[in-house]
Amino acid sequence: MSNYAAIGDLSFLLVEPSDTQKKIITKALEEAGIKQIEYANNIEETMSSLSSFPPDLVISSMYLPDGSANDLIDKIRKNEETESQHFMLISSERNREQLEHLRQSGVLAILPKPFTKKDLKRAIHATLDLIVEEEIDLEMFDPRTLRVLVTDDSRMARKHISKTLNTMGIEDIQFAENGKEAIKLLNTTEFDLIVTDYNMPEMDGRELTEAVRQDPALAHIPILMVSSNSEDSQLSNIAQEGVDAICGKPFEPAIVRQLLAKILN
């Protein structure tokens, strides 16, 4: 299936109260090849639309008449029928704390306003990557037998990471909520890969990495660190302490594929 045929098949729901912004974003989506676009002005309309016609991707602005994108993502994730909905934010919001909640909720992308065509295309392709399942090509492993331990204190983040791995044919996934839980599992079960969040209570990603690298029985396991501040200088120090790759949140399928191919081959 060619990418372009697939892009034309995607359906989007745009949640945007401003008519001007609606026009700008619609034009950019149409230019990127998106033909099916529905609209909602607020959280209530969005939830009602999701229950009748779930789109492939919800694109929302940060501030809505009846709440924020943070409120909207919480409603979506807490409802069994919509919890795995793909979601993207387009916002001029630069406040890190405001955006952190969305990053932890497994959003596909956070685009600034004004956004570039290239940024938008990347986000659309990330949606496509999650819908079109394509097994990751690994020399040493069959993805279906690859044993992965995902460690993250956010249930939503664990779900999003495992769903992203599922689209690559990786099915054998176990979970831990922090480094301490991860170590317990590592001592009783064999794993081929650890995917861990950086910020966690009890024992964070850095401490988990140190513990794994210091244990001769575990030291060989590759570690992919996931962090919403992947540009931090702190993290470049971690890279020297034995993490095999660092990946930002949002956790983008194309980038994860590249990193896994690199650290597992």
C-alpha positions in Angstrom: 0.0 0.0 0.0 1.6 3.3 -1.0 1.9 6.0 1.6 -0.1 8.5 -0.3 -3.1 6.1 -0.8 -3.0 5.5 2.9 -2.7 9.2 3.9 -5.8 9.9 1.8 -7.6 7.2 3.7 -7.0 8.8 7.1 -9.8 10.6 8.9 -9.1 13.5 11.3 -11.1 15.3 13.9 -10.0 18.9 14.3 -10.9 20.5 17.7 -10.5 24.2 17.3 -12.8 27.0 18.5 -11.3 29.7 16.3 -12.6 29.9 12.7 -9.4 31.5 11.5 -7.2 28.8 13.0 -9.6 26.1 11.6 -9.1 27.5 8.1 -5.3 27.6 8.4 -5.0 24.1 9.8 -7.6 22.6 7.3 -5.7 24.1 4.4 -2.4 22.6 5.7 -4.0 19.2 6.2 -5.6 19.2 2.7 -2.2 20.2 1.2 -0.7 17.2 3.1 -3.2 14.9 1.4 -5.8 14.6 4.2 -9.3 14.4 2.6 -11.5 13.5 5.6 -11.7 16.2 8.2 -14.5 16.6 10.8 -14.8 19.5 13.3 -15.6 20.0 17.0 -15.5 23.3 18.9 -15.2 22.0 22.5 -14.7 19.0 24.7 -18.4 18.0 24.8 -18.7 18.0 21.0 -15.4 16.0 20.7 -16.5 13.3 23.1 -19.8 13.0 21.3 -18.1 12.8 17.9 -15.6 10.1 19.2 -18.4 7.9 20.5 -20.2 7.8 17.1 -17.3 8.2 14.5 -13.8 7.6 16.0 -11.2 9.3 13.7 -7.7 8.0 13.1 -6.4 11.2 14.7 -7.7 14.0 17.0 -5.9 17.3 16.5 -6.7 19.8 19.2 -5.7 23.3 20.3 -4.7 23.8 23.9 -7.5 26.1 25.1 -11.2 25.2 24.5 -14.4 27.0 25.7 -15.1 24.2 28.2 -11.5 23.3 29.4 -8.0 22.6 28.1 -6.5 19.9 25.9 -5.3 18.3 29.2 -8.9 17.9 30.3 -9.8 16.5 27.0 -7.0 13.9 26.9 -8.0 12.8 30.4 -11.6 12.3 29.3 -10.4 10.3 26.3 -8.0 8.1 28.2 -10.4 7.4 31.0 -13.1 6.1 28.7 -12.7 2.5 27.7 -14.1 3.1 24.2 -11.7 6.0 23.4 -8.7 5.3 25.6 -6.4 4.3 22.6 -7.4 7.3 20.5 -4.4 8.9 18.7 -4.1 12.5 19.7 -2.0 15.5 18.6 -1.8 19.1 20.0 -1.2 22.2 17.9 -0.6 25.1 20.3 1.3 28.3 20.8 1.7 27.3 24.5 5.4 27.2 25.5 5.0 26.4 29.2 6.7 23.1 29.8 4.5 22.2 32.8 1.3 22.8 30.8 2.6 20.4 28.0 4.1 17.8 30.3 0.8 16.2 31.1 0.0 15.7 27.4 3.5 14.2 26.8 2.9 11.7 29.6 -0.5 10.8 28.1 0.9 9.3 25.0 0.2 12.1 22.4 1.6 11.5 19.0 3.0 15.0 18.5 3.0 18.5 19.9 3.2 21.1 17.2 3.9 24.8 17.8 1.7 27.5 16.3 2.7 28.5 13.6 3.8 25.1 12.5 5.8 24.1 9.4 4.5 21.8 6.7 7.4 19.4 7.5 6.3 19.2 11.2 2.7 18.4 10.2 3.8 15.8 7.7 5.9 14.1 10.3 2.9 13.9 12.7 0.7 12.5 10.0 3.3 9.8 9.1 3.5 9.0 12.8 -0.3 8.3 12.8 0.1 6.2 9.7 3.0 4.2 11.3 0.7 3.3 14.2 -2.2 2.2 12.0 -0.2 0.4 9.3 1.4 -2.5 11.1 4.9 -3.3 9.7 7.2 -5.7 11.4 10.5 -4.2 12.4 13.4 -5.9 10.5 16.0 -7.1 12.9 19.0 -9.3 12.0 19.4 -11.0 15.4 15.8 -11.3 16.6 12.4 -12.2 15.5 10.2 -9.3 16.8 7.5 -11.7 17.9 9.8 -13.5 20.3 11.6 -10.3 21.5 11.0 -10.0 25.3 10.6 -6.3 26.4 10.3 -4.8 29.8 8.6 -1.3 29.8 9.2 0.7 33.0 7.2 3.9 33.4 5.1 5.2 36.3 2.4 6.5 34.0 -0.2 3.9 33.0 -1.1 5.9 29.9 2.6 6.1 28.9 3.0 2.4 29.4 0.0 1.8 27.2 1.2 4.1 24.4 4.7 2.6 24.4 3.4 -0.9 24.3 0.9 -0.1 21.5 3.7 1.5 19.5 5.9 -1.6 20.0 2.9 -3.9 19.0 2.7 -2.2 15.6 6.3 -3.4 15.0 5.3 -7.0 15.7 6.7 -6.9 19.3 4.1 -8.7 21.5 6.0 -10.1 24.5 5.9 -7.0 26.8 5.9 -6.9 30.6 5.5 -3.7 32.7 7.0 -2.2 35.8 5.9 1.1 37.5 9.4 2.1 38.6 13.0 0.9 38.8 12.5 -1.2 41.9 9.7 -3.2 40.3 11.8 -3.5 37.2 14.8 -5.0 39.1 12.5 -7.6 40.8 11.2 -8.7 37.3 14.7 -8.7 35.8 15.8 -11.0 38.6 13.1 -13.6 37.8 12.5 -13.2 34.0 14.7 -13.0 31.0 14.4 -9.9 28.8 16.0 -8.8 25.5 15.3 -5.1 25.9 14.5 -2.5 28.6 12.5 0.6 27.7 12.5 2.9 30.7 11.2 6.4 31.6 13.7 8.8 33.1 11.6 10.4 35.8 10.0 7.9 38.2 9.4 7.7 42.0 11.2 5.0 44.2 14.0 4.5 41.6 14.4 6.5 38.4 15.7 5.5 35.0 19.3 6.6 35.8 19.4 4.4 39.0 17.8 1.5 37.1 20.4 1.8 34.4 23.2 1.8 36.9 21.8 -1.2 38.7 21.5 -3.2 35.4 25.0 -2.3 34.2 26.5 -3.2 37.6 24.9 -6.7 37.6 26.9 -9.2 35.5 23.8 -11.2 34.8 21.9 -8.2 33.4 24.6 -5.9 32.1 24.2 -7.1 28.4 20.5 -6.0 28.1 20.1 -3.0 25.8 18.3 0.0 27.4 16.2 2.6 25.6 15.6 5.6 27.8 12.4 7.7 27.2 12.2 11.2 28.5 10.1 14.3 27.9 13.2 16.4 28.4 15.4 14.5 25.9 17.5 17.7 25.2 18.6 18.0 28.9 22.3 18.0 29.6 21.6 15.6 32.5 20.6 13.0 29.9 23.8 13.3 27.9 25.6 12.3 31.0 23.3 9.3 31.3 24.2 8.3 27.8 27.7 7.8 29.0 26.6 5.7 31.9 25.3 2.8 29.8 22.0 3.8 28.1 22.1 2.6 24.5 19.7 5.2 23.1 17.5 8.1 24.3 14.1 8.8 22.8 11.9 11.8 23.4 8.2 11.9 24.4 6.1 12.0 22.3 7.3 8.4 21.5 7.3 8.5 17.7 7.1 5.1 15.8 9.6 6.0 13.0 12.3 7.2 15.5 11.7 4.2 17.8 12.1 1.8 14.8 15.5 3.4 13.9 16.7 3.3 17.5 15.7 -0.3 18.0 17.3 -1.4 14.7 20.5 0.3 15.8 20.6 -1.1 19.4 19.4 -4.6 18.7 21.3 -5.4 15.5 
